[in-house]
Amino acid sequence: MKPKRVVVTGLGTINPLGNSVEETWKNLCQGKSGISRVEGLDTAIASKIAGQVKNFDVLEYLDRKEARKMDQYCHYALVSAIQAMEDADLGSIEHKKLGVITGTGIGGMQTFEHQTAVFLKRGPRKVSPFFIPMMISNIAAGRIAIHFNAKGINFNITSACASSANAIGEAYRAIKFGAADVVIACGAEAAVTPFTLAGFSAMRALSVRNDSPETASRPFDLERDGFVLSEGAGTIILEEYDHAKKRGAKIYAEMVGYGATSDAFHITMPAPNGDGGAQAMRNALQDANIQPQDIQYINAHGTSTPLNDKCETLAIKTVFGEHAYKLKINSSKSMIGHTLGAAGAVEALILVKSIQEQKIHPTINLFTPDPECDLDYNPKKTIDLQIEYGMTNSFGFGGHNAVLIFKRLS
């Protein structure tokens, strides 16, 4: 069977910079930070800053009874999917060919913490009968499928911070090889909680610039001191090209490449010289049937941690050679923070918007360039850029690497 073409026809997002694609894009282009101080934390938790979703009311989309049976991560996932499906304006569709693939690193963490407290204080009889179906990481995929009567391919991927990039990649493959006509590909996370902040703080993974939240996330900066925990969701509607054209759909971009590898090296540290990430980039380029010099822009993983930023830079140099210095690169995490399992979807959405608008947002807070991170990370302002092909990288604890490539539809 000849592989099918895959296009993007809908976008939706909830994140610290905005509760819609338009609001998020506007704030990104203005270089605004969505990071702030988290109030009411135990003083022993070192990092007291995060990217929190603001002014979000799930009851604008769901009734109260339904919403009460879902964790916050599921609220974000379902609402971003509703936005994206409205944007795609699908109308009638064969439900057996409509799929849902989600990605989350943790799942229902807020429910887990709350119900654990109930169990410890009040005993097992007081644990909610909805505890398990609210907490498990696949439940957003199930909820989205129920909401849209999507009876096609349906599952969740958990590969830490690469989760939703893998979800988009597997959705792309499902359409490319005929398993679906349309897939709702979503990433969601709602893990800005005391327990999660305590855990990452214990690892010394988080920034502790508590007095300057807006400047705490500093990808590729010499003085970066860790990532900033964040929350939110992103959804991309992927659709088979002929199916989209037949119904006169608005098409944002075409997805053409996906690469996934494992470092097989360490549970938290990236492989030396970024070898795993480099191979994922090569795989994505090969899948897209293009050369490294065909890429104009990379939305980097860019976490603001000492090892990741250096290793990602090395990986890009390994794959792109001298062309690496001609690439435009940025990190959306400089403004949004790190949404963990949702990051791949949120950043893929931003890449698609960049292709549509033919411009890229800045990497803010790059005050003192790290000599080991010597590429062009666009530190000053939003710029116009002719983008034919763009790439986005996602790397996760456990050594998971996922790379996606989109192109302007010609």
C-alpha atoms as a printed R data frame, in Angstrom:
    type eleno elety resid chain resno       x      y      z
1   ATOM     1    CA   MET     A     1   0.000  0.000  0.000
2   ATOM     2    CA   LYS     A     2   1.272  3.436 -0.901
3   ATOM     3    CA   PRO     A     3   1.779  5.550  2.245
4   ATOM     4    CA   LYS     A     4  -0.798  8.289  2.671
5   ATOM     5    CA   ARG     A     5  -0.061 11.965  3.239
6   ATOM     6    CA   VAL     A     6  -0.858 13.422  6.657
7   ATOM     7    CA   VAL     A     7  -1.883 17.021  7.336
8   ATOM     8    CA   VAL     A     8  -2.798 19.176 10.328
9   ATOM     9    CA   THR     A     9  -6.359 20.519 10.256
10  ATOM    10    CA   GLY     A    10  -7.029 21.542 13.869
11  ATOM    11    CA   LEU     A    11  -5.229 22.958 16.910
12  ATOM    12    CA   GLY     A    12  -6.140 23.471 20.570
13  ATOM    13    CA   THR     A    13  -4.242 24.294 23.738
14  ATOM    14    CA   ILE     A    14  -4.498 25.220 27.410
15  ATOM    15    CA   ASN     A    15  -1.226 26.365 29.006
16  ATOM    16    CA   PRO     A    16   0.261 29.062 31.275
17  ATOM    17    CA   LEU     A    17   0.435 31.552 28.390
18  ATOM    18    CA   GLY     A    18  -3.142 31.197 27.248
19  ATOM    19    CA   ASN     A    19  -6.339 29.191 27.098
20  ATOM    20    CA   SER     A    20  -6.459 29.193 23.317
21  ATOM    21    CA   VAL     A    21  -4.084 28.908 20.375
22  ATOM    22    CA   GLU     A    22  -4.527 32.594 19.505
23  ATOM    23    CA   GLU     A    23  -3.787 33.849 23.031
24  ATOM    24    CA   THR     A    24  -0.790 31.535 23.366
25  ATOM    25    CA   TRP     A    25   0.696 32.578 20.022
26  ATOM    26    CA   LYS     A    26   0.235 36.280 20.774
27  ATOM    27    CA   ASN     A    27   1.998 36.009 24.139
28  ATOM    28    CA   LEU     A    28   4.812 33.886 22.697
29  ATOM    29    CA   CYS     A    29   5.463 36.473 20.000
30  ATOM    30    CA   GLN     A    30   5.481 39.222 22.627
31  ATOM    31    CA   GLY     A    31   8.050 37.318 24.687
32  ATOM    32    CA   LYS     A    32   5.864 37.051 27.787
33  ATOM    33    CA   SER     A    33   6.585 34.627 30.599
34  ATOM    34    CA   GLY     A    34   3.873 32.419 32.083
35  ATOM    35    CA   ILE     A    35   5.950 31.526 35.142
36  ATOM    36    CA   SER     A    36   4.990 32.729 38.627
37  ATOM    37    CA   ARG     A    37   5.385 31.854 42.283
38  ATOM    38    CA   VAL     A    38   3.300 28.983 43.670
39  ATOM    39    CA   GLU     A    39   1.714 30.070 46.923
40  ATOM    40    CA   GLY     A    40   1.129 27.937 50.015
41  ATOM    41    CA   LEU     A    41   3.957 25.436 49.573
42  ATOM    42    CA   ASP     A    42   5.840 23.801 52.429
43  ATOM    43    CA   THR     A    43   8.916 25.912 53.118
44  ATOM    44    CA   ALA     A    44  11.100 22.790 52.772
45  ATOM    45    CA   ILE     A    45  10.302 22.551 49.029
46  ATOM    46    CA   ALA     A    46  13.221 24.256 47.306
47  ATOM    47    CA   SER     A    47  11.527 25.321 44.080
48  ATOM    48    CA   LYS     A    48   8.474 27.507 44.633
49  ATOM    49    CA   ILE     A    49   7.809 28.584 41.042
50  ATOM    50    CA   ALA     A    50   5.843 27.028 38.198
51  ATOM    51    CA   GLY     A    51   3.866 27.638 35.055
52  ATOM    52    CA   GLN     A    52   0.224 27.418 36.114
53  ATOM    53    CA   VAL     A    53  -2.846 27.621 33.905
54  ATOM    54    CA   LYS     A    54  -4.808 30.800 34.676
55  ATOM    55    CA   ASN     A    55  -8.483 31.795 34.396
56  ATOM    56    CA   PHE     A    56  -9.513 28.344 33.237
57  ATOM    57    CA   ASP     A    57 -13.080 27.215 33.897
58  ATOM    58    CA   VAL     A    58 -13.819 23.695 32.735
59  ATOM    59    CA   LEU     A    59 -17.538 24.341 33.267
60  ATOM    60    CA   GLU     A    60 -17.516 26.479 30.138
61  ATOM    61    CA   TYR     A    61 -17.096 23.181 28.277
62  ATOM    62    CA   LEU     A    62 -18.427 20.405 30.534
63  ATOM    63    CA   ASP     A    63 -21.263 20.050 33.019
64  ATOM    64    CA   ARG     A    64 -20.372 19.985 36.710
65  ATOM    65    CA   LYS     A    65 -21.307 16.341 37.319
66  ATOM    66    CA   GLU     A    66 -19.120 15.144 34.444
67  ATOM    67    CA   ALA     A    67 -16.203 17.414 35.365
68  ATOM    68    CA   ARG     A    68 -16.152 16.224 38.989
69  ATOM    69    CA   LYS     A    69 -15.309 12.711 37.819
70  ATOM    70    CA   MET     A    70 -12.111 13.844 36.045
71  ATOM    71    CA   ASP     A    71  -8.650 14.852 37.168
72  ATOM    72    CA   GLN     A    72  -7.410 18.279 36.147
73  ATOM    73    CA   TYR     A    73  -5.078 16.762 33.541
74  ATOM    74    CA   CYS     A    74  -8.138 15.229 31.897
75  ATOM    75    CA   HIS     A    75  -9.917 18.604 31.959
76  ATOM    76    CA   TYR     A    76  -7.006 20.146 30.073
77  ATOM    77    CA   ALA     A    77  -6.822 17.258 27.605
78  ATOM    78    CA   LEU     A    78 -10.531 17.163 26.814
79  ATOM    79    CA   VAL     A    79 -10.918 20.941 26.494
80  ATOM    80    CA   SER     A    80  -7.896 21.251 24.200
81  ATOM    81    CA   ALA     A    81  -9.345 18.415 22.094
82  ATOM    82    CA   ILE     A    82 -12.729 20.167 21.935
83  ATOM    83    CA   GLN     A    83 -10.984 23.343 20.763
84  ATOM    84    CA   ALA     A    84  -9.024 21.455 18.121
85  ATOM    85    CA   MET     A    85 -12.042 19.567 16.814
86  ATOM    86    CA   GLU     A    86 -14.010 22.807 16.562
87  ATOM    87    CA   ASP     A    87 -11.071 24.332 14.702
88  ATOM    88    CA   ALA     A    88 -10.939 21.365 12.317
89  ATOM    89    CA   ASP     A    89 -14.692 21.707 11.626
90  ATOM    90    CA   LEU     A    90 -14.931 18.037 10.717
91  ATOM    91    CA   GLY     A    91 -18.707 17.763 10.544
92  ATOM    92    CA   SER     A    92 -19.760 14.167  9.899
93  ATOM    93    CA   ILE     A    93 -17.066 11.513  9.958
94  ATOM    94    CA   GLU     A    94 -16.931  7.725  9.947
95  ATOM    95    CA   HIS     A    95 -16.405  7.119 13.663
96  ATOM    96    CA   LYS     A    96 -14.596  3.816 13.120
97  ATOM    97    CA   LYS     A    97 -11.878  5.769 11.291
98  ATOM    98    CA   LEU     A    98 -11.584  8.478 13.963
99  ATOM    99    CA   GLY     A    99  -8.826  7.693 16.469
100 ATOM   100    CA   VAL     A   100  -7.449  9.159 19.681
101 ATOM   101    CA   ILE     A   101  -3.858  8.880 20.865
102 ATOM   102    CA   THR     A   102  -2.794 10.757 23.987
103 ATOM   103    CA   GLY     A   103   0.456 11.260 25.840
104 ATOM   104    CA   THR     A   104   1.050 12.054 29.502
105 ATOM   105    CA   GLY     A   105   4.063 11.595 31.725
106 ATOM   106    CA   ILE     A   106   2.209 11.192 35.009
107 ATOM   107    CA   GLY     A   107  -1.563 11.268 34.557
108 ATOM   108    CA   GLY     A   108  -3.909 12.097 37.431
109 ATOM   109    CA   MET     A   109  -1.366 13.344 39.958
110 ATOM   110    CA   GLN     A   110  -3.747 15.740 41.699
111 ATOM   111    CA   THR     A   111  -6.233 12.918 42.254
112 ATOM   112    CA   PHE     A   112  -3.453 10.622 43.476
113 ATOM   113    CA   GLU     A   113  -2.256 13.152 46.070
114 ATOM   114    CA   HIS     A   114  -5.756 13.994 47.273
115 ATOM   115    CA   GLN     A   115  -6.911 10.393 47.593
116 ATOM   116    CA   THR     A   116  -3.665  9.336 49.278
117 ATOM   117    CA   ALA     A   117  -4.324 11.992 51.934
118 ATOM   118    CA   VAL     A   118  -7.891 10.716 52.325
119 ATOM   119    CA   PHE     A   119  -6.642  7.131 52.712
120 ATOM   120    CA   LEU     A   120  -4.038  8.056 55.330
121 ATOM   121    CA   LYS     A   121  -6.309 10.318 57.373
122 ATOM   122    CA   ARG     A   122  -9.723  8.685 57.064
123 ATOM   123    CA   GLY     A   123  -9.082  5.102 56.006
124 ATOM   124    CA   PRO     A   124  -9.793  2.934 52.934
125 ATOM   125    CA   ARG     A   125 -13.586  3.165 53.132
126 ATOM   126    CA   LYS     A   126 -13.396  6.881 52.352
127 ATOM   127    CA   VAL     A   127 -11.388  6.460 49.151
128 ATOM   128    CA   SER     A   128 -13.444  7.584 46.154
129 ATOM   129    CA   PRO     A   129 -14.793  4.897 43.795
130 ATOM   130    CA   PHE     A   130 -13.617  7.237 41.027
131 ATOM   131    CA   PHE     A   131 -10.026  7.250 42.312
132 ATOM   132    CA   ILE     A   132  -8.655  4.744 39.805
133 ATOM   133    CA   PRO     A   133 -10.540  5.937 36.684
134 ATOM   134    CA   MET     A   134  -9.595  9.536 37.521
135 ATOM   135    CA   MET     A   135  -5.915  8.763 38.076
136 ATOM   136    CA   ILE     A   136  -4.858  6.301 35.381
137 ATOM   137    CA   SER     A   137  -2.869  7.799 32.548
138 ATOM   138    CA   ASN     A   138  -4.963  6.380 29.686
139 ATOM   139    CA   ILE     A   139  -8.223  7.883 30.871
140 ATOM   140    CA   ALA     A   140  -7.926 11.109 28.846
141 ATOM   141    CA   ALA     A   141  -7.818  9.006 25.666
142 ATOM   142    CA   GLY     A   142 -10.945  7.208 26.809
143 ATOM   143    CA   ARG     A   143 -12.746 10.412 27.780
144 ATOM   144    CA   ILE     A   144 -11.929 12.114 24.465
145 ATOM   145    CA   ALA     A   145 -13.109  9.045 22.541
146 ATOM   146    CA   ILE     A   146 -16.395  8.953 24.461
147 ATOM   147    CA   HIS     A   147 -16.965 12.675 23.918
148 ATOM   148    CA   PHE     A   148 -16.496 12.427 20.144
149 ATOM   149    CA   ASN     A   149 -17.732  8.844 19.652
150 ATOM   150    CA   ALA     A   150 -14.293  8.008 18.251
151 ATOM   151    CA   LYS     A   151 -14.280  4.247 17.732
152 ATOM   152    CA   GLY     A   152 -10.976  3.883 15.924
153 ATOM   153    CA   ILE     A   153  -7.459  3.394 17.235
154 ATOM   154    CA   ASN     A   154  -7.203  4.521 20.873
155 ATOM   155    CA   PHE     A   155  -4.402  4.386 23.422
156 ATOM   156    CA   ASN     A   156  -2.079  6.440 25.600
157 ATOM   157    CA   ILE     A   157   1.708  6.716 25.506
158 ATOM   158    CA   THR     A   158   3.846  7.374 28.565
159 ATOM   159    CA   SER     A   159   7.467  8.117 27.728
160 ATOM   160    CA   ALA     A   160   8.085 10.927 30.218
161 ATOM   161    CA   CYS     A   161   8.692 14.266 28.491
162 ATOM   162    CA   ALA     A   162   8.565 12.634 25.050
163 ATOM   163    CA   SER     A   163   5.062 11.223 25.647
164 ATOM   164    CA   SER     A   164   2.936 13.477 23.469
165 ATOM   165    CA   ALA     A   165   5.548 13.785 20.735
166 ATOM   166    CA   ASN     A   166   5.395  9.999 20.530
167 ATOM   167    CA   ALA     A   167   1.594 10.231 20.543
168 ATOM   168    CA   ILE     A   168   1.663 12.573 17.540
169 ATOM   169    CA   GLY     A   169   4.215 10.353 15.810
170 ATOM   170    CA   GLU     A   170   2.110  7.230 16.285
171 ATOM   171    CA   ALA     A   171  -1.011  9.099 15.139
172 ATOM   172    CA   TYR     A   172   0.877 10.120 12.001
173 ATOM   173    CA   ARG     A   173   1.850  6.505 11.356
174 ATOM   174    CA   ALA     A   174  -1.719  5.301 11.926
175 ATOM   175    CA   ILE     A   175  -2.960  7.599  9.177
176 ATOM   176    CA   LYS     A   176   0.048  7.108  6.909
177 ATOM   177    CA   PHE     A   177  -0.516  3.358  6.804
178 ATOM   178    CA   GLY     A   178  -4.295  3.375  6.650
179 ATOM   179    CA   ALA     A   179  -5.418  2.571 10.206
180 ATOM   180    CA   ALA     A   180  -7.335  5.857 10.538
181 ATOM   181    CA   ASP     A   181  -8.550  8.830  8.530
182 ATOM   182    CA   VAL     A   182  -8.357 11.297 11.413
183 ATOM   183    CA   VAL     A   183  -6.592 11.102 14.774
184 ATOM   184    CA   ILE     A   184  -6.967 13.428 17.742
185 ATOM   185    CA   ALA     A   185  -3.380 13.561 19.045
186 ATOM   186    CA   CYS     A   186  -3.167 15.121 22.484
187 ATOM   187    CA   GLY     A   187  -0.701 15.644 25.316
188 ATOM   188    CA   ALA     A   188  -1.755 16.733 28.808
189 ATOM   189    CA   GLU     A   189  -0.290 17.186 32.275
190 ATOM   190    CA   ALA     A   190  -1.476 18.730 35.559
191 ATOM   191    CA   ALA     A   191   1.383 17.940 37.898
192 ATOM   192    CA   VAL     A   192   2.049 21.324 39.514
193 ATOM   193    CA   THR     A   193   1.462 19.845 42.964
194 ATOM   194    CA   PRO     A   194   3.401 19.880 46.253
195 ATOM   195    CA   PHE     A   195   4.359 16.210 45.891
196 ATOM   196    CA   THR     A   196   5.682 16.653 42.339
197 ATOM   197    CA   LEU     A   197   7.553 19.846 43.192
198 ATOM   198    CA   ALA     A   198   9.063 18.099 46.215
199 ATOM   199    CA   GLY     A   199  10.145 15.128 44.109
200 ATOM   200    CA   PHE     A   200  11.795 17.151 41.366
201 ATOM   201    CA   SER     A   201  13.335 19.471 43.965
202 ATOM   202    CA   ALA     A   202  14.842 16.459 45.730
203 ATOM   203    CA   MET     A   203  16.478 15.554 42.411
204 ATOM   204    CA   ARG     A   204  17.771 19.137 42.116
205 ATOM   205    CA   ALA     A   205  16.206 19.262 38.669
206 ATOM   206    CA   LEU     A   206  14.217 22.481 39.148
207 ATOM   207    CA   SER     A   207  15.210 26.116 39.036
208 ATOM   208    CA   VAL     A   208  15.269 27.765 42.458
209 ATOM   209    CA   ARG     A   209  15.119 31.351 41.223
210 ATOM   210    CA   ASN     A   210  12.105 31.876 43.453
211 ATOM   211    CA   ASP     A   211  12.569 35.644 43.622
212 ATOM   212    CA   SER     A   212  12.552 36.026 39.843
213 ATOM   213    CA   PRO     A   213  10.036 33.541 38.388
214 ATOM   214    CA   GLU     A   214   9.776 35.233 34.988
215 ATOM   215    CA   THR     A   215  13.514 34.853 34.346
216 ATOM   216    CA   ALA     A   216  13.938 31.411 35.912
217 ATOM   217    CA   SER     A   217  13.607 29.340 32.731
218 ATOM   218    CA   ARG     A   218  16.828 30.099 30.827
219 ATOM   219    CA   PRO     A   219  17.405 27.590 28.035
220 ATOM   220    CA   PHE     A   220  20.962 27.645 26.669
221 ATOM   221    CA   ASP     A   221  22.030 30.376 29.128
222 ATOM   222    CA   LEU     A   222  25.303 29.914 31.031
223 ATOM   223    CA   GLU     A   223  23.558 30.485 34.374
224 ATOM   224    CA   ARG     A   224  20.601 28.139 33.871
225 ATOM   225    CA   ASP     A   225  19.911 26.191 37.042
226 ATOM   226    CA   GLY     A   226  17.122 23.785 36.155
227 ATOM   227    CA   PHE     A   227  13.748 23.548 34.477
228 ATOM   228    CA   VAL     A   228  10.499 25.151 35.626
229 ATOM   229    CA   LEU     A   229   7.603 22.757 36.189
230 ATOM   230    CA   SER     A   230   4.483 23.613 34.231
231 ATOM   231    CA   GLU     A   231   1.076 22.267 33.245
232 ATOM   232    CA   GLY     A   232  -1.368 22.287 30.356
233 ATOM   233    CA   ALA     A   233  -2.355 20.458 27.191
234 ATOM   234    CA   GLY     A   234  -2.018 20.599 23.442
235 ATOM   235    CA   THR     A   235  -4.035 18.840 20.748
236 ATOM   236    CA   ILE     A   236  -3.320 18.456 17.042
237 ATOM   237    CA   ILE     A   237  -5.867 17.021 14.627
238 ATOM   238    CA   LEU     A   238  -4.038 14.917 12.055
239 ATOM   239    CA   GLU     A   239  -5.945 13.973  8.920
240 ATOM   240    CA   GLU     A   240  -5.344 12.026  5.756
241 ATOM   241    CA   TYR     A   241  -4.649 14.541  2.975
242 ATOM   242    CA   ASP     A   242  -7.294 13.401  0.459
243 ATOM   243    CA   HIS     A   243  -9.884 13.189  3.237
244 ATOM   244    CA   ALA     A   244  -9.098 16.791  4.213
245 ATOM   245    CA   LYS     A   245  -9.083 18.067  0.645
246 ATOM   246    CA   LYS     A   246 -12.364 16.369 -0.206
247 ATOM   247    CA   ARG     A   247 -14.167 18.226  2.574
248 ATOM   248    CA   GLY     A   248 -12.420 21.539  1.869
249 ATOM   249    CA   ALA     A   249 -10.607 21.636  5.186
250 ATOM   250    CA   LYS     A   250  -8.282 24.413  6.287
251 ATOM   251    CA   ILE     A   251  -4.784 22.885  6.334
252 ATOM   252    CA   TYR     A   252  -2.085 24.307  8.602
253 ATOM   253    CA   ALA     A   253   0.851 22.149  7.511
254 ATOM   254    CA   GLU     A   254   1.843 18.655  6.448
255 ATOM   255    CA   MET     A   255   3.516 16.191  8.810
256 ATOM   256    CA   VAL     A   256   6.274 14.365  6.981
257 ATOM   257    CA   GLY     A   257   8.698 12.839  9.477
258 ATOM   258    CA   TYR     A   258   8.893 11.008 12.796
259 ATOM   259    CA   GLY     A   259  11.894  9.516 14.551
260 ATOM   260    CA   ALA     A   260  11.997  7.714 17.894
261 ATOM   261    CA   THR     A   261  14.967  6.167 19.692
262 ATOM   262    CA   SER     A   262  16.286  5.208 23.109
263 ATOM   263    CA   ASP     A   263  19.521  6.366 24.705
264 ATOM   264    CA   ALA     A   264  19.773  3.075 26.642
265 ATOM   265    CA   PHE     A   265  22.182  4.924 28.892
266 ATOM   266    CA   HIS     A   266  20.769  6.369 32.140
267 ATOM   267    CA   ILE     A   267  17.384  6.917 33.780
268 ATOM   268    CA   THR     A   268  17.710 10.720 33.895
269 ATOM   269    CA   MET     A   269  20.873 11.861 32.106
270 ATOM   270    CA   PRO     A   270  20.992 12.122 28.299
271 ATOM   271    CA   ALA     A   271  23.521 10.001 26.426
272 ATOM   272    CA   PRO     A   272  26.973 11.562 26.005
273 ATOM   273    CA   ASN     A   273  27.111 13.957 23.043
274 ATOM   274    CA   GLY     A   274  23.358 13.592 22.611
275 ATOM   275    CA   ASP     A   275  23.760 10.407 20.547
276 ATOM   276    CA   GLY     A   276  20.190  9.165 21.105
277 ATOM   277    CA   GLY     A   277  18.637 12.485 20.195
278 ATOM   278    CA   ALA     A   278  20.880 12.763 17.157
279 ATOM   279    CA   GLN     A   279  19.751  9.366 15.877
280 ATOM   280    CA   ALA     A   280  16.091 10.303 16.389
281 ATOM   281    CA   MET     A   281  16.687 13.408 14.250
282 ATOM   282    CA   ARG     A   282  18.355 11.317 11.546
283 ATOM   283    CA   ASN     A   283  15.441  8.873 11.614
284 ATOM   284    CA   ALA     A   284  12.924 11.700 11.236
285 ATOM   285    CA   LEU     A   285  14.875 13.201  8.332
286 ATOM   286    CA   GLN     A   286  15.035  9.808  6.635
287 ATOM   287    CA   ASP     A   287  11.308  9.293  7.167
288 ATOM   288    CA   ALA     A   288  10.658 12.703  5.594
289 ATOM   289    CA   ASN     A   289  13.017 11.830  2.724
290 ATOM   290    CA   ILE     A   290  14.879 15.127  3.091
291 ATOM   291    CA   GLN     A   291  18.433 16.252  3.848
292 ATOM   292    CA   PRO     A   292  19.547 18.137  6.983
293 ATOM   293    CA   GLN     A   293  20.043 21.334  4.967
294 ATOM   294    CA   ASP     A   294  16.328 21.300  4.066
295 ATOM   295    CA   ILE     A   295  15.409 22.227  7.660
296 ATOM   296    CA   GLN     A   296  15.209 25.945  8.456
297 ATOM   297    CA   TYR     A   297  13.954 25.895 12.052
298 ATOM   298    CA   ILE     A   298  14.044 23.712 15.162
299 ATOM   299    CA   ASN     A   299  11.732 24.129 18.141
300 ATOM   300    CA   ALA     A   300  14.147 22.670 20.660
301 ATOM   301    CA   HIS     A   301  13.448 20.580 23.733
302 ATOM   302    CA   GLY     A   302  15.474 23.314 25.483
303 ATOM   303    CA   THR     A   303  14.644 22.553 29.117
304 ATOM   304    CA   SER     A   304  17.012 25.021 30.855
305 ATOM   305    CA   THR     A   305  18.942 22.205 32.544
306 ATOM   306    CA   PRO     A   306  22.748 22.123 32.284
307 ATOM   307    CA   LEU     A   307  23.006 18.687 30.655
308 ATOM   308    CA   ASN     A   308  19.995 18.739 28.321
309 ATOM   309    CA   ASP     A   309  20.787 22.041 26.632
310 ATOM   310    CA   LYS     A   310  24.411 21.131 26.065
311 ATOM   311    CA   CYS     A   311  23.615 17.628 24.797
312 ATOM   312    CA   GLU     A   312  20.825 18.840 22.518
313 ATOM   313    CA   THR     A   313  23.192 21.404 21.024
314 ATOM   314    CA   LEU     A   314  25.784 18.688 20.433
315 ATOM   315    CA   ALA     A   315  23.156 16.438 18.856
316 ATOM   316    CA   ILE     A   316  22.081 19.182 16.458
317 ATOM   317    CA   LYS     A   317  25.704 19.812 15.469
318 ATOM   318    CA   THR     A   318  26.256 16.094 14.935
319 ATOM   319    CA   VAL     A   319  23.301 15.792 12.561
320 ATOM   320    CA   PHE     A   320  23.454 19.142 10.776
321 ATOM   321    CA   GLY     A   321  27.195 19.844 10.639
322 ATOM   322    CA   GLU     A   322  27.947 23.359  9.390
323 ATOM   323    CA   HIS     A   323  24.276 23.857  8.578
324 ATOM   324    CA   ALA     A   324  23.616 23.854 12.354
325 ATOM   325    CA   TYR     A   325  24.949 27.415 12.463
326 ATOM   326    CA   LYS     A   326  22.460 28.507  9.792
327 ATOM   327    CA   LEU     A   327  19.457 27.083 11.616
328 ATOM   328    CA   LYS     A   328  17.083 29.198 13.655
329 ATOM   329    CA   ILE     A   329  16.327 27.532 16.981
330 ATOM   330    CA   ASN     A   330  14.146 28.510 19.921
331 ATOM   331    CA   SER     A   331  12.789 27.105 23.164
332 ATOM   332    CA   SER     A   332   9.127 27.632 24.008
333 ATOM   333    CA   LYS     A   333   9.915 26.451 27.542
334 ATOM   334    CA   SER     A   334  11.642 29.768 28.188
335 ATOM   335    CA   MET     A   335   8.113 31.224 28.484
336 ATOM   336    CA   ILE     A   336   5.798 28.279 29.110
337 ATOM   337    CA   GLY     A   337   8.019 26.191 31.354
338 ATOM   338    CA   HIS     A   338   8.187 22.415 31.072
339 ATOM   339    CA   THR     A   339   4.768 20.793 30.756
340 ATOM   340    CA   LEU     A   340   6.343 17.310 31.022
341 ATOM   341    CA   GLY     A   341   4.254 14.820 29.014
342 ATOM   342    CA   ALA     A   342   2.304 17.636 27.337
343 ATOM   343    CA   ALA     A   343   5.434 19.419 26.070
344 ATOM   344    CA   GLY     A   344   5.748 17.533 22.788
345 ATOM   345    CA   ALA     A   345   2.187 18.363 21.740
346 ATOM   346    CA   VAL     A   346   2.298 21.999 22.870
347 ATOM   347    CA   GLU     A   347   5.603 22.555 21.071
348 ATOM   348    CA   ALA     A   348   4.512 20.727 17.923
349 ATOM   349    CA   LEU     A   349   1.474 22.999 17.859
350 ATOM   350    CA   ILE     A   350   3.791 26.019 18.154
351 ATOM   351    CA   LEU     A   351   5.928 24.674 15.299
352 ATOM   352    CA   VAL     A   352   2.826 24.309 13.123
353 ATOM   353    CA   LYS     A   353   1.793 27.892 13.947
354 ATOM   354    CA   SER     A   354   5.321 29.065 13.097
355 ATOM   355    CA   ILE     A   355   5.043 27.424  9.675
356 ATOM   356    CA   GLN     A   356   1.608 28.930  9.122
357 ATOM   357    CA   GLU     A   357   2.697 32.431 10.174
358 ATOM   358    CA   GLN     A   358   6.236 32.166  8.729
359 ATOM   359    CA   LYS     A   359   7.742 33.620 11.896
360 ATOM   360    CA   ILE     A   360   9.299 32.309 15.109
361 ATOM   361    CA   HIS     A   361   9.120 33.530 18.688
362 ATOM   362    CA   PRO     A   362  12.209 34.413 20.762
363 ATOM   363    CA   THR     A   363  13.984 32.360 23.403
364 ATOM   364    CA   ILE     A   364  13.690 34.733 26.346
365 ATOM   365    CA   ASN     A   365  16.076 34.984 29.325
366 ATOM   366    CA   LEU     A   366  19.157 34.147 27.274
367 ATOM   367    CA   PHE     A   367  21.270 36.754 29.052
368 ATOM   368    CA   THR     A   368  24.709 35.120 29.081
369 ATOM   369    CA   PRO     A   369  25.289 32.674 26.206
370 ATOM   370    CA   ASP     A   370  26.876 29.385 27.226
371 ATOM   371    CA   PRO     A   371  30.031 28.853 25.125
372 ATOM   372    CA   GLU     A   372  29.001 25.189 24.773
373 ATOM   373    CA   CYS     A   373  25.595 26.274 23.414
374 ATOM   374    CA   ASP     A   374  26.785 28.356 20.495
375 ATOM   375    CA   LEU     A   375  23.970 28.069 17.935
376 ATOM   376    CA   ASP     A   376  21.382 30.694 16.979
377 ATOM   377    CA   TYR     A   377  18.599 30.413 19.573
378 ATOM   378    CA   ASN     A   378  16.875 33.653 18.481
379 ATOM   379    CA   PRO     A   379  17.278 35.407 21.852
380 ATOM   380    CA   LYS     A   380  16.004 38.889 21.037
381 ATOM   381    CA   LYS     A   381  12.578 39.081 19.410
382 ATOM   382    CA   THR     A   382  10.036 37.422 17.144
383 ATOM   383    CA   ILE     A   383  11.355 37.370 13.592
384 ATOM   384    CA   ASP     A   384   9.967 36.603 10.158
385 ATOM   385    CA   LEU     A   385  11.394 33.385  8.754
386 ATOM   386    CA   GLN     A   386  10.742 31.454  5.574
387 ATOM   387    CA   ILE     A   387  10.072 27.940  6.833
388 ATOM   388    CA   GLU     A   388   9.672 25.118  4.371
389 ATOM   389    CA   TYR     A   389  10.530 22.401  6.902
390 ATOM   390    CA   GLY     A   390  10.568 22.635 10.688
391 ATOM   391    CA   MET     A   391  11.584 20.130 13.360
392 ATOM   392    CA   THR     A   392  10.699 19.758 17.031
393 ATOM   393    CA   ASN     A   393  12.618 17.676 19.587
394 ATOM   394    CA   SER     A   394  11.336 15.956 22.735
395 ATOM   395    CA   PHE     A   395  13.550 13.975 25.107
396 ATOM   396    CA   GLY     A   396  12.418 12.211 28.282
397 ATOM   397    CA   PHE     A   397  13.666 10.562 31.459
398 ATOM   398    CA   GLY     A   398  14.433  6.932 30.713
399 ATOM   399    CA   GLY     A   399  16.253  7.906 27.534
400 ATOM   400    CA   HIS     A   400  13.200  8.374 25.316
401 ATOM   401    CA   ASN     A   401  13.705 10.547 22.216
402 ATOM   402    CA   ALA     A   402  11.023 11.679 19.762
403 ATOM   403    CA   VAL     A   403  11.466 14.049 16.805
404 ATOM   404    CA   LEU     A   404   8.731 15.388 14.526
405 ATOM   405    CA   ILE     A   405   9.038 17.179 11.172
406 ATOM   406    CA   PHE     A   406   6.360 19.348  9.555
407 ATOM   407    CA   LYS     A   407   6.444 21.219  6.253
408 ATOM   408    CA   ARG     A   408   4.589 24.036  4.595
409 ATOM   409    CA   LEU     A   409   1.968 22.578  2.292
410 ATOM   410    CA   SER     A   410   2.955 23.214 -1.308
